[in-house]
Amino acid sequence: MAPAAFVKVSMDGAPYLRKVDLKLYNSYSDLSESLGKMFSSFTIGMKDFMSESKLVDILNGSEYVPSYEDKDGDWMLVGDVPWEMFVESCKRLRIMKGSEAIGLAPRAVEKCKSRS
């Protein structure tokens, strides 16, 4: 079996961190379902990262989007790269308020283009 790929997971507004082994999941859908259960007290259901849906804060209706820090220290949106590449490059996960995620996607796209 492949070595574990443990990463810390934080959510803006949540008073605790979680740790997950990315190697236990087979897809973004599997991961999003698990994270939804972990942070269920802060969200109204966790939608699949690959869809356009976002998390919604129960109290004030804020939208949340999942992001991750890659090996280079850059923050990117979850779902920007194929699953296997994500598992290999993810150092930590952060479920952030949507307003703070503005600008993550374009950098992620540019970065992928520069690597190919």
Buried (B, 14 or more C-beta within 10 A) or exposed (E): EEEEBEBEBBBBBBEEEBEBEBEEBEEBBBBBBBBBEBBEEBBEEBBBBEEEBBBBBEEEEBBBBBBBBBEEEEBBBBBBBEBEEBBEBBEBBBBBBBEBBEEBBEBBEEBEEEEE
